[in-house]
């Protein structure tokens, strides 16, 4: 799978998954939103 547009990719090798997430600001705080979690095949 290609990544998610405008998202960061985090590959967790020990858990054999890849997570795509976005970061936004809301009321002075950083908010991390997980978009997709997929097993590494």
N, CA, C and O of each residue as an XYZ file, in Angstrom:
164
protein
N       0.847     -1.183      0.000
C       0.000      0.000      0.000
C       0.882      1.231      0.000
O       1.886      1.287      0.710
N       0.513      2.198     -0.780
C       1.182      3.486     -0.710
C       0.738      4.161      0.579
O      -0.263      3.781      1.187
N       1.494      5.157      0.977
C       1.155      5.865      2.205
C      -0.137      6.650      2.095
O      -0.775      6.685      1.042
N      -0.502      7.262      3.167
C      -1.683      8.110      3.231
C      -1.232      9.537      2.932
O      -0.279     10.005      3.554
N      -1.882     10.252      2.002
C      -1.461     11.621      1.674
C      -1.388     12.507      2.917
O      -2.286     12.490      3.759
N      -0.312     13.276      3.018
C      -0.087     14.236      4.110
C       0.026     13.578      5.481
O      -0.168     14.248      6.496
N       0.333     12.294      5.537
C       0.483     11.604      6.821
C       1.931     11.149      6.988
O       2.650     10.928      6.014
N       2.330     11.017      8.236
C       3.641     10.461      8.565
C       3.516      8.953      8.643
O       2.466      8.422      9.004
N       4.600      8.265      8.301
C       4.615      6.807      8.350
C       5.539      6.365      9.472
O       6.665      6.849      9.584
N       5.066      5.451     10.296
C       5.855      4.897     11.386
C       5.848      3.387     11.242
O       4.801      2.748     11.353
N       7.028      2.814     10.994
C       7.145      1.377     10.807
C       7.629      0.761     12.119
O       8.764      0.991     12.537
N       6.772     -0.018     12.762
C       7.114     -0.694     14.011
C       7.569     -2.113     13.685
O       6.767     -3.046     13.647
N       8.862     -2.255     13.451
C       9.420     -3.531     12.996
C       9.178     -4.635     14.021
O       8.812     -5.751     13.649
N       9.376     -4.342     15.304
C       9.222     -5.378     16.331
C       7.780     -5.877     16.432
O       7.549     -7.022     16.819
N       6.796     -5.017     16.084
C       5.385     -5.412     16.101
C       4.876     -5.808     14.725
O       3.738     -6.252     14.573
N       5.746     -5.641     13.710
C       5.429     -6.010     12.327
C       4.196     -5.279     11.786
O       3.376     -5.867     11.080
N       4.074     -3.979     12.129
C       2.988     -3.152     11.611
C       3.535     -1.792     11.161
O       4.602     -1.356     11.593
N       2.785     -1.150     10.299
C       3.077      0.218      9.885
C       1.857      1.066     10.207
O       0.720      0.672      9.949
N       2.116      2.248     10.780
C       1.054      3.175     11.169
C       1.232      4.460     10.381
O       2.345      4.976     10.280
N       0.146      4.985      9.820
C       0.162      6.303      9.179
C      -0.659      7.228     10.054
O      -1.787      6.902     10.423
N      -0.095      8.388     10.390
C      -0.761      9.308     11.305
C      -0.554     10.751     10.872
O       0.385     11.066     10.142
N      -1.435     11.613     11.328
C      -1.315     13.047     11.059
C      -1.200     13.782     12.386
O      -1.633     13.294     13.429
N      -0.604     14.970     12.318
C      -0.469     15.832     13.489
C      -1.067     17.184     13.154
O      -0.732     17.791     12.137
N      -1.962     17.654     14.023
C      -2.579     18.964     13.845
C      -2.539     19.708     15.174
O      -2.312     19.115     16.228
N      -2.760     21.000     15.104
C      -2.840     21.815     16.319
C      -4.304     22.093     16.629
O      -5.111     22.338     15.732
N      -4.628     22.050     17.916
C      -5.990     22.355     18.350
C      -5.918     23.000     19.719
O      -5.471     22.379     20.683
N      -6.353     24.234     19.804
C      -6.377     24.981     21.057
C      -5.029     24.928     21.785
O      -4.972     24.733     22.999
N      -3.957     25.104     21.024
C      -2.613     25.161     21.597
C      -1.969     23.821     21.880
O      -0.857     23.778     22.408
N      -2.631     22.729     21.546
C      -2.069     21.398     21.777
C      -1.852     20.695     20.442
O      -2.561     20.960     19.471
N      -0.880     19.808     20.400
C      -0.666     18.979     19.226
C      -1.555     17.733     19.344
O      -1.586     17.079     20.387
N      -2.267     17.418     18.274
C      -3.176     16.270     18.261
C      -2.666     15.272     17.225
O      -2.479     15.616     16.058
N      -2.443     14.037     17.663
C      -2.013     12.963     16.760
C      -3.227     12.103     16.461
O      -3.903     11.622     17.371
N      -3.499     11.914     15.164
C      -4.641     11.102     14.736
C      -4.124      9.946     13.891
O      -3.488     10.160     12.860
N      -4.396      8.733     14.326
C      -3.991      7.548     13.575
C      -4.962      7.371     12.422
O      -6.175      7.311     12.619
N      -4.418      7.287     11.218
C      -5.235      7.138     10.006
C      -5.397      5.681      9.606
O      -6.501      5.226      9.308
N      -4.268      4.943      9.602
C      -4.285      3.549      9.130
C      -3.255      2.758      9.933
O      -2.161      3.250     10.210
N      -3.612      1.536     10.303
C      -2.660      0.585     10.883
C      -2.735     -0.675     10.033
O      -3.800     -1.275      9.881
N      -1.589     -1.068      9.479
C      -1.570     -2.252      8.596
C      -0.440     -3.181      8.988
O       0.631     -2.719      9.383
N      -0.661     -4.493      8.883
C       0.439     -5.435      9.125
C       1.445     -5.346      7.983
O       1.077     -5.111      6.832
N       2.702     -5.534      8.312
C       3.742     -5.603      7.276
C       3.709     -6.990      6.666
O       3.925     -7.987      7.355
N       3.444     -7.048      5.395
C       3.358     -8.351      4.723
C       4.614     -8.632      3.940
O       4.726     -9.682      3.308
